[in-house]
Amino acid sequence: MALLKASFSTSLLMVSILISLQLLPSLSYTSFVFGDSLVDAGNNDYLFTLSKADSPPYGIDFAASGGRPTGRFTNGRTISDILGQALGAKSFPPPYLAPDTRAGEIFGGVNYASGASGILDDTGSLFIGRIPLRNQVDYFEQTRDYMVKVVTENRTREFLKQAVFSITTGSNDIVNYIEPSIPFFQRDKLSPSMLQDVMVSNLTVQLKLGARKFFVVGVGPLGCIPFVRALKLLPSGRCSLVINKLTQGYNTKLRKMLDRLNQEMGPESIFVYANSYDIVDEIIQRHQQYGFEKAYDPCCGGSLPPFLCFRQSNLNISSTLCEDRYKYVFWDAFHPTEAANVLVAEKLLDGDESDVSPINIRQLSDYVS
């Protein structure tokens, strides 16, 4: 009897999925999200890791959870969350590792991103647990295999052609590179140019996902984030030009690689480059025009080590927390506030080729080769 019930439940699940797939043309925006803590939606909550955002005040402005932490490394929504909502997504792609993610939900997209991860496998190793980009892609392949079993290879292929694949990674690879070496863990360092080449080469390999619509986010001005400014002992209002030059060099090579892929694989596939460096740099440099009062200091955790952002609900203990989160560009020492994320998302959604190229994200969502 138990076996019969299990079989009946599985049949019902498959029927419901098949019915939803019959309505694919009317379904909302679907995305598969890869990357680091800038877009992690909670995968690290299910890892043994030092990189977590599972306690207050993280998520304090995330309306969908009632202000409770969800594993997002900001006070509210990430850029991928905001883009999805703007394009009609009915829900946020669930984290791949969440045990309560229902099988049918994967046809609405999945989030594979992981805080502290990078393009390179070793990136973030000091945080112990994280999901490097290569493993995120492996998890997607498992998702794809499940789809094929449920709705066949052809239907899976057609479904994935309509989905948008976003990749937001590379920041941690550069941050790890510039951090002081730890005794006994020290390795021979690559030259800056070699690091950029290795990052681009490894990322290129992981873009072979059999999908049609990609957008790849460049690395922002890391020389301006509170962590790097403290690391380099920079005064208020100053960014590390050396770190920003390293980041810009990587972005230039990344963009050239995406241009080449568009030439080789277009128009069947399209690779969109998101120029987050210039967008965020403009927000920082002209922060008052965008309504911010603080462009270099974090809202939570302070500007000096150990940069801890936390609040104990049952104890009168907390880290520094600003009064008005909408006046700050940075939420903590590494991540932007939701207010800054909204501005970046607006530029990516409807911006011109100086912000996102060869087309913007709204056009990518509607793209048909």
RODO-656703 format. One line per 2 residues: number of its first residue (from 1); their letters; for each residue x negated, y negated, z of N, C-alpha, C. Coordinates in steps of 0.001 Angstrom, whole numbers. Each point is the difference from the previous one (the first is absolute). Example, Ala and Ser with C-alpha at 12.3 -4.5 7.8 and 13.67 -1.06 7.14 Angstrom:
<pts>
1 = AS = -13190 5690 7800 890 -1190 0 -900 -1200 0  350 -1050 -720 -820 -1190 60 770 -1090 730
</pts>
This chain:
<pts>
1 = MA = -841 1208 0 841 -1208 0 -873 -1254 0  -1087 2 832 -892 -1153 68 -636 -268 -1353
3 = LL = -383 1085 -687 -620 -140 -1314 1000 -582 -995  1270 431 110 1038 -499 -893 232 -1489 223
5 = KA = 15 -426 1283 190 -1413 322 -1163 -833 -537  -1222 523 169 -1172 -726 -473 47 -161 -1507
7 = SF = 410 1089 -679 84 -46 -1458 1060 -1001 -436  1154 -17 727 1078 -929 -328 -456 -1456 193
9 = ST = -751 -267 1100 -489 -1352 267 -963 -453 -1074  -890 907 -409 -953 -337 -1055 716 -302 -1300
11 = SL = 1044 799 -302 770 -224 -1228 686 -1357 29  572 -371 1156 647 -1297 125 -996 -1131 -221
13 = LM = -1200 153 568 -1037 -1023 -163 -349 -165 -1462  -194 1112 -695 -375 -72 -1413 1122 -597 -834
15 = VS = 1246 326 338 1129 -577 -729 45 -1507 190  -204 -460 1250 47 -1442 266 -1114 -730 -730
17 = IL = -1186 615 -65 -1118 -609 -714 294 -60 -1493  528 1091 -531 308 37 -1435 1066 -1032 -361
19 = IS = 983 -162 881 1031 -1002 -256 -604 -1393 -18  -904 -270 964 -628 -1323 47 -847 -241 -1231
21 = LQ = -640 1050 -503 -841 -167 -1188 836 -232 -1248  1254 466 4 882 -290 -1125 268 -1497 -99
23 = LL = -159 -679 1154 263 -1437 48 -1268 -824 -105  -1088 616 -428 -1295 -688 -23 34 -1367 -672
25 = PS = 643 -181 -1133 -6 -1313 -632 538 -1099 901  888 330 963 583 -1017 870 -682 -54 1364
27 = LS = -977 873 206 -684 -7 1277 -863 -1244 134  -321 -348 1256 -772 -1205 266 -1487 239 -256
29 = YT = -741 -1055 174 -1459 2 -163 -633 1126 818  -860 758 -636 -687 1111 661 -1498 -218 -81
31 = SF = -686 150 1141 -1448 -201 3 -697 1069 827  -1213 296 -424 -896 888 734 -1206 -842 399
33 = VF = -235 -80 1315 -943 -975 551 -1253 703 522  -1155 -454 -484 -1292 525 427 -836 -1161 539
35 = GD = -841 275 997 -844 -1092 460 -414 109 1449  -263 -1175 588 -542 -77 1357 1016 -645 939
37 = SL = -492 -611 1087 904 -542 1017 821 -1179 -487  -369 -615 -1100 799 -1099 -535 1378 474 -450
39 = VD = 121 1293 -304 1289 544 -464 405 1289 720  -757 410 1004 361 1190 783 1361 -237 656
41 = AG = 907 948 -174 1347 -114 576 199 931 1184  -1097 581 498 120 847 1181 -698 1339 -70
43 = NN = -731 284 -1074 -685 1297 -86 -990 212 1136  -694 -1066 408 -995 164 1059 606 305 1359
45 = DY = 1304 -213 139 672 388 1246 -59 1500 215  -211 759 -1070 11 1461 73 -1396 590 -117
47 = LF = -1014 -848 209 -1391 440 -30 -651 -243 1355  -1038 776 300 -850 -296 1146 -1014 -1032 -488
49 = TL = 236 -1261 327 -803 -1081 -558 -57 -1182 950  -1040 -788 -136 -114 -1250 749 666 -1150 -742
51 = SK = 445 264 -1218 640 -1024 -820 1508 233 5  671 -659 944 1446 157 134 657 -1360 212
53 = AD = 1248 -82 -401 810 -1190 262 1356 460 540  -65 852 1012 1209 655 506 484 -564 1326
55 = SP = -500 -1164 385 428 -598 1261 260 -1491 -195  866 -589 847 272 -1434 -108 -1305 -805 179
57 = PY = -45 -1188 -603 1061 -708 -717 38 269 -1514  -727 1022 -480 114 349 -1416 1471 309 -313
59 = GI = 470 -524 -1135 1383 227 -394 1015 -899 664  -439 -992 736 908 -838 779 1032 -712 -878
61 = DF = -338 -253 -1266 910 -678 -915 522 928 -1099  -157 1300 176 467 957 -996 1459 310 272
63 = AA = 887 -636 -762 1438 67 279 553 1418 -64  -519 808 -931 548 1349 -198 -172 884 1228
65 = SG = -974 -306 848 -233 810 1201 460 -715 1265  602 -1169 -169 413 -762 1174 -1172 -566 771
67 = GR = -1107 -220 -690 -1181 -565 648 -897 1013 676  264 1276 -210 -852 1042 579 -1129 353 -972
69 = PT = -1135 450 514 -1123 372 -872 366 1154 -917  -483 -63 -1237 246 1068 -965 -1297 578 -550
71 = GR = -1126 -527 470 -1286 414 -555 -528 -973 -1030  764 -1068 -295 -482 -1041 -899 -941 -934 762
73 = FT = -1101 -375 -643 -1038 -768 667 248 -1510 -143  1209 -407 309 360 -1410 -55 1220 -208 875
75 = NG = 476 -1229 65 1157 -279 850 1317 345 -666  -8 147 -1342 1236 286 -710 -212 910 -1183
77 = RT = 393 -487 -1178 -99 807 -1208 -1354 -145 -676  -400 1052 -686 -1198 -43 -830 375 -547 -1378
79 = IS = -1008 -275 -813 259 -498 -1352 811 1010 -807  -314 1278 111 749 1010 -759 1445 83 468
81 = DI = 247 -206 1298 1376 -39 506 779 -1140 -654  -623 -1173 -35 663 -1204 -515 280 131 -1491
83 = LG = -971 533 -742 204 206 -1435 1152 965 -252  43 1087 752 1061 979 -171 1373 -602 235
85 = QA = 146 -765 1076 1282 -624 296 409 -978 -1100  -963 -777 -490 293 -993 -1037 452 659 -1302
87 = LG = -457 1228 -231 318 696 -1246 1162 982 151  652 -38 1149 1224 771 159 -113 1329 714
89 = AK = -1148 292 595 -143 1261 735 1002 47 1156  645 1136 171 1009 144 1052 -625 314 1358
91 = SF = -1233 485 -26 -690 324 1246 -1497 -65 -245  -776 40 1068 -1448 -1 -123 -496 1431 -227
93 = PP = -977 212 -897 -544 1354 -170 -522 534 1329  445 1175 417 -420 532 1303 -1456 441 -20
95 = PY = -669 -40 1155 -1372 510 66 -23 1504 -272  -953 427 -780 -73 1405 -411 -93 938 1198
97 = LA = -732 -411 1038 -237 889 1139 1138 20 1015  988 -862 -154 1096 -40 975 781 1302 -21
99 = PD = 125 685 1125 689 1300 10 1495 -104 -256  587 -1198 182 1440 -136 -195 366 -476 -1404
101 = TR = -987 -67 -896 291 -368 -1382 747 1145 -677  1211 -280 -485 809 1035 -633 -486 265 -1424
103 = AG = 159 1232 -432 -519 390 -1312 568 -869 -1114  1289 -317 96 623 -793 -1049 -516 -1422 -74
105 = EI = -594 -504 1100 -470 -1377 36 -1184 -244 -927  -738 1043 -335 -1195 -209 -813 339 -510 -1394
107 = FG = 1257 188 -436 397 -511 -1300 270 -1506 44  -143 -590 1172 63 -1451 137 -1374 -608 192
109 = GV = -1043 850 -111 -1364 -475 190 -582 475 1314  -1324 -28 92 -710 448 1193 -1174 -936 248
111 = NY = -308 -231 1268 -1167 -802 375 -1090 934 530  -1164 -15 -652 -1128 863 389 -1116 -795 678
113 = AS = 159 -1307 140 -1083 -873 463 -390 292 1442  -1264 -302 311 -530 336 1311 -994 -1055 477
115 = GA = 242 -535 1184 -906 -972 588 -1400 554 173  -1009 -853 -220 -1432 318 111 -529 789 -1184
117 = SG = 871 388 -924 -453 787 -1151 -593 -900 -1071  -649 644 -961 -578 -741 -1111 -44 839 -1255
119 = IL = -638 -555 -1005 -218 723 -1247 -981 1139 223  -1037 -270 778 -1041 995 285 423 863 1184
121 = DD = -302 1274 -60 439 940 1039 -526 -343 1383  -1226 -512 85 -616 -263 1302 501 -1288 647
123 = TG = 636 -844 -742 459 -1279 543 958 227 1169  -244 -721 1099 866 94 1170 -263 1187 897
125 = SL = -1119 686 -199 -255 1221 781 -114 -277 1491  -415 -1199 384 -114 -317 1425 1367 -63 683
127 = FI = 1055 -144 -780 1351 -2 571 549 1421 151  -768 965 -434 322 1432 59 1051 327 -1068
129 = GR = 1267 -6 343 1023 392 -957 376 -1108 -965  144 321 -1268 541 -864 -1049 132 856 -1244
131 = IP = 712 -489 -994 222 759 -1230 -701 -723 -1143  -1177 423 -389 -682 -648 -1129 854 59 -1257
133 = LR = -273 -889 -933 809 -88 -1219 82 1341 -713  -1092 728 -66 -2 1299 -684 1030 946 628
135 = NQ = 98 5 1316 973 861 675 1425 -513 -164  157 -1316 -97 1327 -555 -283 503 496 -1355
137 = VD = -889 31 -971 362 497 -1323 334 1493 67  -747 745 815 310 1424 183 1410 172 571
139 = YF = 365 -846 968 1338 68 573 1066 -309 -1050  -299 -969 -878 952 -289 -1082 179 1219 -898
141 = EQ = -1077 706 -296 106 1193 -840 905 1041 653  -51 96 1329 909 915 702 1450 -463 -139
143 = TR = 198 -1318 90 1340 -550 -209 498 320 -1400  -869 -181 -978 369 257 -1388 349 1476 -206
145 = DY = -794 880 597 275 1437 -127 1383 340 550  363 -643 1093 1327 245 577 1086 -482 -958
147 = MV = -201 -1169 -582 978 -526 -957 200 956 -1167  -1086 537 -504 74 928 -1133 829 1227 365
149 = KV = -193 506 1210 755 1172 433 1499 -290 76  339 -1223 369 1399 -354 182 681 -374 -1309
151 = VT = -698 -800 -844 696 -560 -1169 -697 269 -1329  -987 865 -21 -755 390 -1199 -1092 -1016 -349
153 = EN = -952 476 -780 -1145 -808 -411 427 -1203 -842  869 225 -985 384 -1088 -900 721 -1123 731
155 = RT = 935 354 881 736 -1030 737 -909 -739 961  -941 710 601 -965 -649 885 -854 -999 -768
157 = RE = -459 422 -1163 -829 -882 -819 763 -1265 -388  1257 156 -406 801 -1150 -392 290 -916 1190
159 = FL = 249 622 1149 261 -786 1210 -1219 -838 385  -1168 609 -6 -1215 -706 416 -403 -1084 -990
161 = KQ = 421 110 -1239 -290 -1055 -973 697 -1305 375  1107 99 720 744 -1202 375 -481 -596 1320
163 = AV = -725 773 779 -454 -459 1315 -1233 -895 -136  -185 -857 997 -1181 -866 58 -973 574 1030
165 = FS = -1259 102 -392 -1048 509 877 -887 -1177 412  -38 -287 1284 -810 -1114 478 -1199 517 796
167 = IT = -1147 -621 -236 -1246 385 676 -624 -1243 608  -89 -22 1332 -573 -1133 731 -1115 527 879
169 = TG = -1223 -48 -492 -1119 586 726 -1298 -673 -412  -1060 249 775 -1311 -568 -293 -527 -910 1093
171 = SN = 900 -614 769 -429 -924 1055 -877 695 1046  431 1176 447 -753 693 1049 -1360 483 -491
173 = DI = -93 341 -1282 -1302 404 -545 -1006 -1143 126  457 -1214 -289 -897 -1157 84 -256 -388 1450
175 = VN = 1028 19 846 -193 -321 1416 -983 974 642  152 1299 -283 -946 987 534 -1414 -273 -476
177 = YI = -131 -448 -1226 -1315 -269 -589 -717 -1146 713  747 -1020 416 -627 -1185 592 -173 113 1507
179 = EP = 647 985 623 -127 145 1448 -1408 431 385  -468 -425 1182 -1325 432 465 -72 1520 111
181 = SI = -1132 557 -352 -177 1449 72 -57 452 1451  557 1185 262 -7 589 1335 -1131 1023 77
183 = PF = -822 -62 1065 -1086 974 135 504 1429 -142  -783 811 -657 265 1417 -260 1027 204 -1119
185 = FQ = 711 -1062 -378 953 93 -1112 -494 -782 -1214  -1191 -579 131 -495 -867 -1058 -363 802 -1252
187 = RD = 386 -516 -1140 -327 621 -1283 -634 -1051 -895  -666 482 -1029 -536 -935 -982 1165 -711 -674
189 = KL = -99 -1335 -46 1085 -792 -551 -173 -171 -1496  1133 93 -710 -3 -311 -1415 -192 -1495 -187
191 = SP = -445 -393 -1158 -24 -1421 -317 1446 -465 -176  280 -1295 168 1376 -484 -198 567 386 -1366
193 = SM = -810 -123 -1048 468 335 -1337 325 1487 -129  -845 842 606 239 1440 -43 1266 371 776
195 = LQ = 220 -647 1152 1221 249 765 1224 -310 -844  -4 -1147 -661 1125 -382 -856 243 1036 -1094
197 = DV = -1084 449 -623 130 982 -1078 566 1322 504  -478 445 1154 465 1271 571 1477 -94 373
199 = MV = 390 -1136 582 1414 -186 354 890 55 -1241  -382 -725 -1044 808 -28 -1220 47 1380 -649
201 = SN = -1137 681 -34 -58 1324 -610 902 988 730  -69 -3 1329 828 920 782 1479 -336 -106
203 = LT = 316 -1279 -50 1396 -393 -149 551 430 -1356  -801 -138 -1033 434 387 -1347 418 1465 -40
205 = VQ = -784 853 648 308 1434 29 1366 247 632  328 -774 1054 1242 234 730 1229 -575 -707
207 = LK = -206 -750 -1073 1135 -565 -726 585 962 -1027  -536 1195 -73 513 994 -950 1186 727 625
209 = LG = 1100 -714 140 1158 539 718 1121 459 -926  -181 -126 -1290 1043 404 -918 1214 -895 50
211 = AR = -183 -1249 445 1100 -949 80 -129 -1029 -1116  949 -922 -64 7 -995 -1068 -303 -1404 520
213 = KF = 546 -357 1165 -52 -1391 459 -802 -121 1296  -1128 -675 -91 -891 -182 1140 -201 -1486 287
215 = FV = -94 -343 1271 -627 -1283 296 -1033 211 1104  -1181 -556 -266 -1163 177 866 -351 -1361 587
217 = VG = -38 -73 1309 -232 -1270 685 -1491 -183 258  -533 -1121 -452 -1392 -319 284 -193 -290 1478
219 = VG = -1249 -64 423 -324 -279 1400 70 -1511 238  594 -393 1117 128 -1413 347 -1312 -605 482
221 = PL = 10 -1279 370 -1222 -684 448 -427 457 1393  -678 1133 54 -378 597 1285 -893 -912 825
223 = GC = -742 -876 -651 -868 -918 739 756 -984 858  1323 -35 -169 834 -941 765 818 664 1102
225 = IP = 24 1331 63 824 636 1036 -668 -197 1364  789 -91 1068 -564 -281 1330 -1112 959 419
227 = FV = 136 1283 -321 -1025 969 396 -1354 -339 -614  -38 -265 -1294 -1257 -299 -682 -554 -1340 463
229 = RA = 856 -971 210 -470 -1305 460 -648 109 1369  563 833 873 -598 224 1319 -1301 786 -125
231 = LK = -3 981 -878 -1191 823 -211 -1176 -856 -467  288 -982 -835 -1045 -869 -553 -176 -1293 794
233 = LL = 708 -112 1137 -126 -1157 899 255 -1318 -739  1055 -15 -786 314 -1183 -789 894 -966 778
235 = PS = -224 -1297 -143 846 -990 675 1377 -69 -634  918 -649 678 1364 -114 -494 19 -680 -1362
237 = GR = 814 565 -908 133 -571 -1321 -1026 477 -1005  -883 892 402 -1046 497 -900 222 1479 -303
239 = CS = -280 386 -1235 52 1396 -422 -1396 449 -393  -212 1298 -7 -1288 548 -426 -62 25 -1518
241 = LV = -826 -849 -569 -129 -58 -1454 -621 1275 -549  -906 600 769 -671 1230 -443 1009 1139 -130
243 = IN = 848 148 1018 1000 1074 -30 1028 -263 -1090  400 -1230 -160 961 -318 -1056 -589 240 -1389
245 = KL = -1283 -274 -169 -647 264 -1283 -37 1499 -284  -279 797 1025 10 1459 -151 1385 486 -401
247 = TQ = 1023 -553 639 1374 379 -300 397 -404 -1414  -348 -1205 -398 326 -469 -1342 -692 835 -1074
249 = GY = -1223 424 292 -712 852 -950 707 1323 -213  503 569 1093 772 1241 -124 1274 -236 -802
251 = NT = 714 -1070 318 1253 -286 -699 -207 -187 -1497  -1092 -654 -368 -298 -206 -1425 -181 1329 -716
253 = KL = -729 902 624 -225 1314 -600 1286 831 -10  807 -142 1042 1287 702 52 897 -452 -1141
255 = RK = 78 -1293 -198 865 -535 -1053 -462 465 -1380  -1307 33 -227 -518 473 -1288 358 1463 -223
257 = ML = -59 792 1068 352 1416 -110 1471 161 -362  876 -789 630 1428 81 -295 295 -470 -1424
259 = DR = -718 -1015 -465 157 -446 -1397 -367 1127 -960  -1056 724 337 -427 1109 -857 1035 1117 -7
261 = LN = 572 303 1158 1032 1031 68 1233 -408 -804  339 -1266 30 1138 -468 -806 -254 187 -1493
263 = QE = -1243 -224 -406 -347 192 -1411 25 1483 -376  -455 847 923 -104 1427 -299 1331 736 141
265 = MG = 850 -425 946 1192 765 346 1310 -725 -316  -93 -1283 -403 1206 -739 -331 492 334 -1401
267 = PE = 1265 -259 -279 998 -565 920 737 1034 845  -367 1298 -162 703 1027 788 -153 -249 1501
269 = SI = -1177 -448 418 -238 -365 1399 -467 -1438 55  287 -661 1106 -439 -1379 186 -560 -170 1404
271 = FV = -1116 -693 88 -695 -225 1259 -29 -1506 265  658 -417 1054 104 -1418 343 -999 -318 1110
273 = YA = -725 -1095 -192 -960 -451 1013 621 -1128 818  30 169 1316 532 -1014 906 -1155 -792 591
275 = NS = -56 -1281 -307 -1112 -863 394 206 -542 1411  -46 886 974 260 -409 1383 -1076 -942 529
277 = YD = -1201 82 -554 -1076 -871 498 378 -1464 -169  320 -407 -1222 305 -1406 -257 1298 -428 677
279 = IV = 971 910 63 1271 -343 639 -203 -294 1481  -685 907 707 -216 -183 1444 -953 -1168 259
281 = DE = -1009 -148 -843 -945 -1105 175 729 -1348 -101  916 -95 -946 758 -1249 -138 871 -253 1231
283 = II = 614 1058 527 823 -150 1198 -841 -509 1161  -1210 539 140 -886 -420 1090 -453 -1446 -199
285 = QR = -477 -314 -1190 -546 -1331 -252 1071 -1089 52  1235 346 -396 1087 -986 -33 1096 391 993
287 = HQ = -412 547 1127 957 604 925 1068 -980 492  -365 -1253 202 986 -956 501 1118 -237 -1017
289 = QY = -340 36 -1284 1027 -178 -1032 971 1182 -34  -455 1152 499 858 1185 51 716 146 1344
291 = GF = -192 -969 891 708 20 1272 -755 635 1150  -1266 357 -216 -795 606 1076 -792 -1069 759
293 = EK = -235 266 1268 -854 -865 806 -1359 629 259  -43 1328 13 -1245 725 291 -323 928 -1169
295 = AY = -1150 -238 -632 -374 804 -1170 -1162 937 277  -677 -156 1119 -1201 792 254 76 830 1286
297 = DP = 861 -401 925 129 718 1264 1186 960 -59  -109 1159 656 1127 950 1 1056 -376 1013
299 = CC = 1240 359 -279 1087 -227 941 -162 888 1230  -426 1231 -214 -64 988 1088 -1411 542 168
301 = GG = -466 66 1223 -1274 651 293 -1191 -904 137  129 -1259 -376 -1115 -918 154 -1026 97 -1104
303 = SL = -922 -967 -11 -994 -120 -1068 -1346 612 356  -103 620 1160 -1261 599 437 217 1469 350
305 = PP = -1072 827 -56 122 1415 359 594 127 1396  793 1064 276 213 1182 -844 1192 -95 -960
307 = FL = 610 -1177 -165 1080 -217 -978 1224 880 260  265 348 1243 1114 899 288 1322 -753 3
309 = CF = 952 529 -734 1347 -560 -60 943 1006 632  498 -292 1209 851 962 691 873 -718 1027
311 = RQ = 1052 701 428 846 -481 1083 605 1203 699  -211 102 1286 583 1081 783 1383 -430 474
313 = SN = 1029 756 -376 1368 -400 331 299 138 1491  -651 950 679 313 239 1411 -1005 -654 942
315 = LN = -980 -682 -572 -1000 -679 812 -163 -1426 -490  -401 -860 867 -211 -1394 -380 -1404 -168 -589
317 = IS = -255 787 -1062 -1321 -12 -635 200 -151 -1501  -715 -918 -613 84 -153 -1444 -1210 -743 -507
319 = ST = -237 125 -1291 -1053 -772 -636 548 -1379 -349  -871 -839 -514 434 -1329 -428 1021 131 -1127
321 = LC = 1119 -696 123 1037 21 -1032 499 -1416 -210  -16 -450 -1252 413 -1364 -295 1503 -167 204
323 = ED = 425 -1230 165 1408 -276 229 806 37 -1293  -561 -510 -1093 725 -71 -1268 -756 777 -1068
325 = RY = 449 1217 -268 -704 883 -921 53 -504 -1440  940 -859 -296 149 -510 -1363 -948 -1155 -309
327 = KY = -777 -403 980 -975 -1069 -200 -1411 543 -232  -133 1333 -13 -1309 644 -134 -90 792 -1299
329 = VF = -1144 -96 -660 -262 819 -1186 -329 1421 422  -782 149 1087 -440 1326 439 751 444 1247
331 = WD = 452 1252 -39 673 597 1151 -1019 439 1038  -976 810 -415 -1081 413 893 -1322 -267 -714
333 = AF = -1076 601 469 -1318 -318 -547 -203 511 -1421  904 833 -491 -165 624 -1315 1162 -237 -962
335 = HP = 1192 -207 519 1205 76 -830 796 -1302 -5  648 -297 -1124 824 -1205 -77 1337 171 715
337 = TE = 628 -1131 308 1352 9 561 1012 293 -1100  1212 299 422 1059 179 -986 200 -1278 -813
339 = AA = -139 -1155 634 177 -1270 -712 -985 -118 -1157  -1242 398 228 -995 -22 -1077 308 1076 -1035
341 = NV = 425 1170 460 347 1082 -932 1128 -412 -947  962 -758 503 1114 -457 -842 -526 -870 -1136
343 = LV = -920 -907 308 -553 -888 -1028 -776 794 -1053  -791 958 446 -761 828 -942 954 797 -883
345 = AE = 1011 607 620 958 802 -760 727 -834 -1042  356 -1233 334 692 -877 -965 -875 -263 -1216
347 = KL = -1299 -202 227 -930 -242 -1107 -125 1252 -867  -84 1155 613 -135 1238 -760 1286 321 -762
349 = LD = 1117 -333 590 1292 332 -594 268 -808 -1272  -234 -1294 57 386 -876 -1115 -1127 -900 -482
351 = GD = -1230 271 429 -1113 -865 -350 -431 115 -1453  -866 -932 -396 -542 45 -1357 -1291 822 -11
353 = ES = -725 -20 -1118 -1170 868 -152 -1165 -383 903  34 -1169 591 -1047 -345 959 209 744 1324
355 = DV = 1227 421 256 324 734 1237 37 1503 -212  543 419 -1133 215 1427 -254 45 207 -1511
357 = SP = -755 980 -471 -101 156 -1462 -164 1482 -378  425 384 -1219 492 -854 -1093 1460 -435 155
359 = IN = 750 609 913 1376 -399 265 190 -26 1505  1064 -667 468 238 -25 1439 798 1224 439
361 = IR = 232 107 1297 594 1226 542 1474 132 -385  710 -1087 -127 1380 100 -450 50 557 -1428
363 = QL = -906 -483 -848 -72 505 -1373 -467 1449 -24  -904 349 915 -475 1388 68 1132 933 373
365 = SD = 847 -423 923 1128 819 435 915 325 -1180  153 -961 -921 893 175 -1154 -717 555 -1233
367 = YV = -1283 272 136 -826 340 -1162 454 1319 -645  134 -49 -1298 276 1197 -804 -936 -24 -1186
369 = S = -803 1044 -159 -985 11 -1102 681 249 -1334
</pts>
